[in-house]
Amino acid sequence: MRVPFIKMHGLGNDFVVLDARTEALPPIGPAAVAALAERRTGIGCDQLILLEPADDADFRMRIFNADGSEVEACGNASRAVALLHGKPARVQTAGGTIAVEPTGQGARIDMGAPRFEWDQLPLAYAMDTMSMPVGWDGLEAPAAVNVGNPHVVFFVADVQGVPLERLGPEIERDPLFPERVNVNVAQVTGPASIDLRVWERGAGLTRACGTGACATTVAAIRRGLIAGRTATVHLPGGPLEIEWDSDGRVLMTGPAAESFRGTFDWGDFA
C-alpha cells in the first residue's frame, strides 16, 4: 500500500503530514511513527501529523512526536496545516478546538485560552503556577502554562548559557509532571521582545515551538516582564508574533512552508 505524504515545516520545526480526511489509513502505532520520524532510515521529522474527519469541526489533527507519543497541541504544525488547507477552518485537537487562517506565507492561529490551574497542566500536586517553588541545577521558580499542552517557562539572564540539552530531559520526565512537560528557557530582551529556546516533550531540542512561544509570552505578561499584551518571540528558527488578547485568547502568527511530497510503502513501517 503506497501512502502519500507532505513534508512541511514551521521555522525549521518539521513535520510529515498524512492526509486521511477523504481516505482512511490503517491504525498507526508508536513504533511506526518513530520509524517514519527517523532521519536516517525513515522520512525524518520532529512530529508526524495525521489529518482525519471530525464531526464538530472542519477536520481533526492528531500530533505524534518523534518518539511515537501522541500529544495534544503543536503551534507550528497548526500553521503548516492551515497553509495546506488553504482557507480558514476549525480544527479539532486533543488539546481543544482551534481556529486557523492562512496568511500568505504562513498562518494566524487562535490557540484558545491558556490554563493555569495545577491540575489542568497537570502537576502531581497543588502549587502556585505563576512562580513554582521548585528548581533544577540553577533553573528556578518557573511559570507553568497549559496552551493545549503543558509548559514550564524559566526566565533567565542568558538564554544561551543554559545547558538545556542536559536539563531538558531531566525536567521533562520529573515526577512533578505526570504527563511530562515542555521546557522553555526565555530571556526578555525588550519591552515586547523575548529570546526563547525549547526542549520539546518527546522530540528534544527544537528550532521552533509555537506553543512554547505562546506559553512564554503569557507567562511574561502575567509576571509584568513585558509591556502590553503582545511580543515577538525569537527562536533559533526565526520569530513568531504572539498576542494574548483582551478576551483571554492566545493568537499566534508566523510562517510555514511545504518542503516536498512523496509516497512510502505502509508495510515498510507498520
N, C-alpha and C positions, 0 to 999 in steps of 0.2 A: 504494500500500500504506500504510494507516494503521497507525501503530505507537503503542501506549500507553506512557506513561512516568509515573514517580512522581518528583516533586521533593521532596527531603529535605535536612536539614542537621543537623550536629552543632556546636553553639556558633557558628553562622554560617558554618562551612565547608560549602558547599552542593554538592549532587550531583543529577545526572539519572540515575535508575536505570531500566535496561531489563531486564525480566524475561523471559529466554529459556529458562527451565527446562523449560517444557512445550511451547513452540512456538518453533522455531528462527528466528533472524533472518538476513538476508544478512550476509556479512562486512562489518565496519565498519573503514574505514581512518582514518589520522590526519587527513586533510582533513575527513572527515565529523564526526569527534569535535570538531575545532576549530570547525567551523561550528555545531554544536549548542551548544557551550560559549559562543559569542559572545553577550554580554549585550544587544547592540542589535538583532541580526538573527536570533539563534537563541533557544533556551530560556534559556541562561545558567547557568553552573555553574563551580565550581573543578575538579571531576572528573566524568567520566562513568563509571558503574558498570554493568557487564554481568554478569548472573547466568546461569549455564549449568549443565547437568547435570555431575556428576562421578562417576567410578567408585568412588573410595576415600574419599569424603566425602559429606555431605548435598547439597552443591552447590558450584559453583565461582564465585568472584568475580574478575572482571577489572577492572582500575583504569586509567583513562586520564586523564592530566592535560589541562588546558585547551589546551595546545599540541599535543595529539594523541599525545604519547608515552605508551607503556604502562609502568606502574611496578609494583613488587612488593607494596606494602602501603599501607594507609590506615586508621589507627585510628578516625577519625571516621566514615568510610564503613562500617567494620565494625559500629559501634554502630547506625548507621542501618539497615543490612541486618538486624541482629539484631532490631530493632524491627519491621521489615517482615515478617520470617519468623515472629515471634511465639512461638517456642519455642527451647530450646537446640539448637545444631547445630554440626557440624564443617564448616568452610568451607575449601575449597582456594583458596590464592592463589599467585601466582608467588613469594612470599617464604616459603612454607611453609603448612602446615595450622594454622588457628587454631580455638579454641573460643569460641563466642559464646552469650550468655544474656541475654535481655531482662529488664529490672528496672523494670517500671512505665513511667516516662517516659524510660528510656534503656536501657543495657545494660552488662554486665560482659564484658570480652574477655580471654581468655588469649592473649597475643601470642607465647608461647613464650619460649625462652631467647635473650638477646642474644648477639651475636658481636663479638669484639674483634680477631681476627686481621687483619693488614693486608691480606691477600689475599682475605679474605671480605667486606671492606667494599664494594668493593675500593679500594685505593690503588695508585698507579703503582709504588711501591717500598716496601720494608720500613722501618718506623719504629715507635717507641713510640706506641700509640694512646691511652694514658691522658693523655699530655701531649705532643702532637705538636710537634716543633721547627720550627714554621712560623708565619707571621703575615701579616696583610694590613692595612696602614694603621692600626695601633694595636690590632687584634684579634689576639691572640697565644695560642699554646700551647693549642689546642682539644683536647678529647677527641673520639675517634671511636668511634661505636657503630653496629652494624647491628641493627635491630629488625624485620627483614623488608625494610627499605630503608635506605640509608646516610645517616648524620647526622654532622655535626660540631657540637660544643657549645662556645661561648665563655662563660666565666663573667666577668661584668663588674660594676663598681660601680654603674652606672646604665644599666639596660636601655633606657630611653627616649632616652638620649643617643647611641646608636649609629645611624649613617646606614645602616640595613640595606637601604633601598631602593637605595642605591648599591653597597654592598659585597656584598650578597646575590648578585646575578647574576655578579659577578666571581669570588667564591669558588665558586659553584655550577659554573662552567664552567672552573675552573682545571685544567690538565693533570694535576695530582696526583690528580684524581678521574676516572678513565676512563669511569665511568657517571654522571657528575655527582653532586651531593650536596645534601642539605637542610641549611640553615644556621640554627643556633639561637643566640640570644644570651639568656643567663639571668642573673638576679640572685637570689641566695639572700637571702630576707627574714626567715627564722626557722628554727628547728630542724627544721621539716617543711613549709616554705613556699618556693615558688620563683615568681618572675615570669618570663615567657617570651614572646619574640617570635620568629617563624619566617619565613624566606624559603624557600618550598617549591619544590623542583625542578620545573620545568615549569609552575608556577602563580603564583609570585611571593609577595608578602606575603599572609599569610592570617590570618583572625581566630582560627583554631584549627588545631592539628596534633596529632593523637593520638599518632602515632609519635614526633613531636618531644618531646612531654611524657614519653613512656616513655624515650627515649634520654637526655634531660636528667636525669631522676631517677636512672637507672642511673649516669650519669657523676658526679653529685653524691655518690652513695653510695660509688662507687669512690674518690673523692678525699677522703672524710670530711668533706664540707661540710654534711651534714645528719645529724641523729641518727636512728638506726633505719633501717628499710628501706621507709618509706612517705613520701609527700609529697603536698601539694595544690599543683598546678601552675596558676598563674593566667595565662590567656591573654587577649588582647583580647576574645574572645567569651565568656569565662567559665572556671570552674575544672574541672579533672579530678583524680580521685583515682588515684594510681599506687602500686603496690606491687611491689617486687622480692622475691618470697617466698623462703623458705628452700630451696626446691627449685630456685631459679635461674630461675624463670619470671616474666615481667612481666605484671601484671594491671592493667587499666585500667577504671575505672568512671566513667560520665558520661552526660549527656543526649543525646538525639537526637529529631528530630521530623519528621513529614511536613508539607510545606507545601501541596502541591496535586497533582492528577493531570490529565493531558490526553493528547492524541494529536498526532502530526505526520505529515506525508506523507514517507515514506522518500525518495522521488525528489527532494524539495527539498534534501536534504543529502547523499545518497550520491554 
